Amino acid sequence: MGLLSEGLTQIVIPLSALVGIGFALLQWFLVSKVKVSTAFGNEHNGYKDRLIEEDQEEGIDNHEVSIKCAEIQNAISVGATSFLFTQYRYLGVFMGVFGLIIFLFLGSVKGFSTKTEPCTYNTGNTCKPALANAFFTTVAFLLGALTSVLSGFLGMKIATYANARTTLEARKGVGKAFTTAFRSGAVMGFLLAANGLLVLFVSINLFKLYYGDDWEGLYESITGYGLGGSSMALFGRVGGGIYTKAADVGADLVGKVERNIPEDDPRNPAVIADNVGDNVGDIAGMGSDLFGSYAESSCAALFVASISSFGINHDYVAMSYPLIISSMGIVVCLITTLFATDLLEIKSVSEIEPSLKRQLLISTILMTAGIAAVTFIALPSEFTLFNFGTTKAVKNWHLFSCVSIGLWAGLVIGYITEYYTSNAYSPVQDVADSCRTGAATNVIFGLALGYKSVIIPIFAIAIAIYVSFSLAAMYGIAVAALGMLSTIATGLAIDAYGPISDNAGGIAEMAGMSHEIRERTDALDAAGNTTAAIGKGFAIGSAALVSLALFGAYVSRAGIQSVDVLTPKVFIGLIVGAMLPYWFSAMTMKSVGSAALKMVEEVRRQFNTIPGLMEGTAKPDYATCVKISTDASLREMIPPGALVMLTPLIAGTFFGVETLAGILAGSLVSGVAISASNTGGAWDNAKKYIEAGVSEHAKALGPKGSDSHKAAVIGDTIGDPLKDTSGPSLNILIKLMAVESLVFAPFFAAHGGLIFKWL
């Protein structure tokens, strides 16, 4: 036995989750101290603020600027909220239907009988009936889906609350603005990490009331939690991604390239839709996505542990090891956040990016010590783990190595991503330089950069997989994924910081603030592009490890002895699986393209038909553009979503467990080397590099509106759907198919492979 008692574990886990929630609320309170003055009664929320910032900015009537900021913030918030509510109505229907499918499929495994049956792994004991598993898996699915939706929604709320406040703080200096944006990101990070942990912990304890000693059934039904989380994330990511990029591409092409007006100019009809999109795509989508990864890696680790000695000997503390790591992660991230907001003040623009990078490094170093403490307190010194039909003897320091290597692989991926997407380094500067000869060379250089940027991350993932599998079989891989996600609160904070800064810059431009302020928000935003790419890197790296762990759990649950590539059943699965990311990307890219087409036509129509729009005397019709984005994303998110959700069901039912194993392996291998996010991030920052004109090289490439700048804008526009729609959705595709296969594995093992049975 480890040193930690069961009673203490029952206190430590929920306590750290509550501390995380408390810390998030504290940050929210600190952000809310920045007042946004509104002269009009804000009917939407029923309260009236009449507070005006004390300090005057030179030459501009401050009160008017403040009111303008509040109006724009309100428009963005209302747009984002109404879109999410519409999207959640669709998702509510989906949850009901899919919940029913889970219940019917899993219930039918033993013909809906309510008799207890012998356990699959823990031989000699009796387990609860399959019908109970069907019911509890469905409940876990709904809980995961609701938590995922809640994570995304709360993130969007804090982001739309903080954007104007960041803009107003930028008048006092870049340090204040950074702190506000970062604190708001931290609210989202901690709420998500703590909620995910708390709901999972409470679900396990409630399910235990029924399952009692049947831990195998208990943790098998808990896998539904990961499925719920990821299925919502898929629709959130795809829907939000289509929304934001249709608006962004439309606004850029007509505004910057045709009309030569700056980004986020209030004359541009698509500008509100663009800023709403940052919140529903990058914040709500990203939140659900990382929550999904977190839920699945926890579920994969718990499931593998439940059929190992931890579960069979009912060692509750060792069983809860994944949850204790997450608890430790919340505490570590809390300390790390203080470094950014309180201990080390930011004085100049050049300190922004180093400060965000430091967050990653500090959290990784502290977490390594945290993992060591947790491992030696919670785990017995020696135990056995399930390893495909045999058992593997493992020591506790083996698991420490697995979690740590996942954690450090995450850091490597983060830093490499930063190197390839930040305009402080040569890769992005080379892409910017290639704009001298037009858009074509820019596109060629950008694609090459993306392809090159996956090399080191893939080696990092490969090493992590080899080491963790050698030390602790499938469980090792699951906890390596958890290690990578253990600092999720910090990862999400630096990730959510990006869209908040982006919005802050948009609000500064629309409210007509001085050039100096726009420069400060641009600097925050450029760092934000890089942190967003780092966040996507983490999401992809963890998705690879999570899917592999889920794949292992699926193979053992489906009773497959070995996956042999040379059998035709498996090989056809491999090729088809490898094709799926392409099919999926084709759907999402085309959706963005067709929605952007409608948007461009609408923006052109307004510029041509509304008299006085270019002169700034008439207001554009923002609502029509918001409607185009909303309709397109809700309509277009269904086919890609259906592709991912139906593939495992069809493959498992008609072609059997071996072909499905091939499909999972194929999609994992082909979907993981994702260059799309880095290509898009590099193009975006190459454009920012030219616009900022900080170095002599950047000045030579021209001011805004020069030919090189226009070429950079075209690259950025091509990169938009790559980095915010197709790229980030692919990691959900790999995880979701794996977790869905695991949940339905009992059904496929019992009744699957109809076509091969007939042949």
BELFENHU-V786338 format. One line per field, one symbol per residue. ss: DSSP state (@ for helix, = for strand, . for the rest). psi: psi as a letter, one per 30 degrees, with the letter a starting at -180 (. if undefined). burial: # if it has 24 or more other C-alpha atoms within 12 Angstrom, else .. A space follows every 50 residues. Layout:
ss=???
psi=???
burial=???
This chain:
ss=.....@@@@@@@@@@@@@@@@@@@@@@@@@@@.........=....=... ...........@@@@@@@@@@@@@@@@@@@@@@@@@@@@@@@@@@@@@@@ @@@@@@@@@@......==.......==..@@@@@@@@@@@@@@@@@@@@@ @@@@@@@@@@@@@@@@@@@....@@@@@@@@@@@@@@@@@@@@@@@@@@@ @@@@@@@@@@@...@@@@@@@@@@@@@@@@@@@@@@@@@@@@@@@@@@@@ @@@@@@@@............@@@@@@@@@@@@@@@@@@@@@@@@@@@@@@ @@@@@@..@@@@...@@@@.@@@@@@@@@@@@@@@@@@@@@@@....... @@@@@@@@@@@@@@@@@@@@@@@@@@@@...======..======@@@@@ @@@@@@@@@@@@@@@@@@@@@....@@@@@@@@@@@@.@@@@@@@@@@@@ @@@@@@@@@@@@@@@@@@@@@@@@@@@@@@@@@@@..@@@@@@@@@@@@@ @@@@@@@@@@....@@@@@@@@@@@@@@@@@@@@@@@@@@@@@@@@@@@@ @@@@@@@..........@@@@@@@@@@@@@@@@@@@@@@@@@@@@@@@@@ @@@@@@@@@............@@@@@@@@@@@@@@@@@@@@@@@@@@@@@ @@@@@@@@@@@@@@@@@@@@@@...@@@@@@@@@@@@@@@@@...@@@@@ ......@@@@@@@@@@@@@@@@@@@@@@@@@@@@@@@@@@@@@@@@@@@@ @..@@@@@.
psi=lafkleeeefeeeeeeeeeeeeeeeeeeeeeffjkkkkflkjfefglkkh kkkekkkkfkjeeeeeeeeeeeeeeeeeeeeeeeeeefeefeeeeeeeee eeeeeeefeghglgkllkleeikflkllleeeeeeeeeeeeeeeeeeeee eeeeeeeeefefeeeeeefffflfeeeeeeeeeeeeeeeeeeeeeeeeee eeeeeeefeefcfifeeefeffffeeeeeeeeeeeeeeeeeeeefeeeee eeeeeeeefhllkgkffjfgeeeeeeeeefdeeeeeeeeeeeeeeeeeee eeeeefgafeeeghjeeeegeeeeeeeeeeeeeeeeeeeeeeejkkelef feeeeeeeeeeeeeeeeeeeeeeeefefklfklkkkiifllkkklefeee eeeeeeeeeeeeeeeeeeeffkgfleeeeeeeeffegaeeeeeeeeeeee eeffeeeeeeeeeeeeeeeeehbeeeeefeeeeegfheeeeeefefedee eeeeeeeeeefhlleeeeeeeeeeeeeeeeeeeeeeeeeeeeeeeeeeee eeeeeeefgkekjjffkeeeeeeeeeeffeeeeeeeeeeeeeeeeeeeee eeeeeeeffjkgeefgflkljeeeeeeeeeeeeeeffeeeeeeeefeeee eeeefleeeeeeeeeeeeefffijfeeeeeeeeefeeeeeeeheleeeef flakfleeeeeeeeeeeefefeffdeeffefeeeeeeeeeeeegeeeeee glheefee.
burial=##.#.#..##.##########.###.##.###.#####............ ..#...#....####################.##.###..#..##..##. ##########.........###....######################## ################################################## ####..#...#.###################################### #######.########################################## #############.###########################....#..#. .#################.###########..#######..#.#.##### ########################..##########.##.########## ####.###.##########.############################## ##############.################################### ##########..#.....################################ ####.##.....##.....############################### ###########################################....#.. ################################################## ###......
